[in-house]
Amino acid sequence: MFDLDTIRRDTPGCLDKVFLDSAGSSLPPEPVLTTMIEHLRREADVGGYVAAARQSGALAAVPHSLARVIGAQATDIALTDSATRAWNDFFASVSLGPGDRILISGVEYASNAIAALGRARSTGAHVEIIPSDQYGRIDLDALENMLDDRVRLVSVVHVPTNGGLINPVREVVELARAHGSLVLLDACQSFGQLPIDVTELGIDALSATGRKWLRGPRGTGFLYVRPGLVDALEPAAMDLHGAEWTSENSFVPAPDATRFELWETSVAARLGLGVAADCLLSIGTDTVWAQIESRAVALRQGLASIPGVDVHDRGTQLSGIVSFTVEGISEHLVRDQLAAQNITVTVSGRGSTLLDMDARGLDAVVRASPHYFVDEADLDAFLGAVRRLQTSR
Ligand SMILES: *Cc1c(COP(=O)(O)O)cnc(C)c1O
């Protein structure tokens, strides 16, 4: 059952402010925080190795919890320290040669594009941009025309960092499959927000972070790799956890996705990540999404009714990321004026999603991303503050 009062009491940070930045770095639930602090104390008491051994059960459960959220098996999960690391680790393990093609989407995240361009430079592969349709989504007809057997990988950003768009993942996978191209899903902004079922989507790999919609700790993320595929992939960096050193000149990679993991990690953060996934599972991904969606709809409607405010979200079905600008006031000033009233929003700048921002002639947008712990009074306070920004101009 969804009990907003309990949820808010478990999220002390939301009680004295209007927090609308779960697309940036959300507020963790109290059990996540407690788990992490307790583990740090344990490490200070008995040392990191003994502390980890005492939590071995909880640690082993972390990939199971994450896997449950996306309908995968624990062995398909590699825990990392960020979504970017996960994306890069998978991408780097896909072999590329001269003339190979990598397709990225119009809302590609900067770090993905930078990695793709870097590898294209060193391998002779080409990075090409899939055109967007009239709604800003991946243009499926255009994609179909681009696909051939030289396309090694299609990168799909499920939900971009700068607005409410949701890309049609299933449809992209169907087309890519027909040409033997891999699909890597950047689920950084959809994981913890939208229900995701990797089997239903049919994707080959997925990268996600802990600190955004999952409400987990910073410095956490994970990679999902489709079972059956992992054998063909050699991670660029493997250590004594991801592989076994078997003789003077041989080693054997782990048989599952853990070949992408490194041994050293923040155990406290990893435990916190597992608790965050459990919190999400206890509320239910469908409920979480319904709650987020209703708040985003209310925000967009409210903003659209304010003179001088432009809402920039594109798409046919919209996520919980609400993007807008206020005529005559810079995005940074909007953010700062709201911050002075205890309202947290962020600015998404051109550089994060360069292709999309340039295509729309935008330099920056203000981003409001309400999670399920945001209540109606918060939404009213935010809309009132935006209205006053306008009239005080
Ligand atoms: C935040 C974000 C990332 C990067 O996540 P990190 O955990 O910071 O590495 C990747 N893609 C999208 C769409 C994002 O919004």
The ligand as a Gaussian input file, in Angstrom:
#p B3LYP/6-31G(d) Opt

LIG

0 1
 C       22.842000      10.839000     -15.097000
 C       22.845000      10.181000     -16.426000
 C       23.886000       9.342000     -16.807000
 C       25.151000       9.171000     -15.995000
 O       24.957000       8.572000     -14.765000
 P       26.174000       8.553000     -13.709000
 O       25.700000       7.709000     -12.587000
 O       26.399000       9.981000     -13.346000
 O       27.351000       7.995000     -14.380000
 C       23.771000       8.663000     -18.003000
 N       22.696000       8.822000     -18.793000
 C       21.673000       9.634000     -18.477000
 C       20.505000       9.748000     -19.396000
 C       21.710000      10.348000     -17.281000
 O       20.712000      11.172000     -16.969000

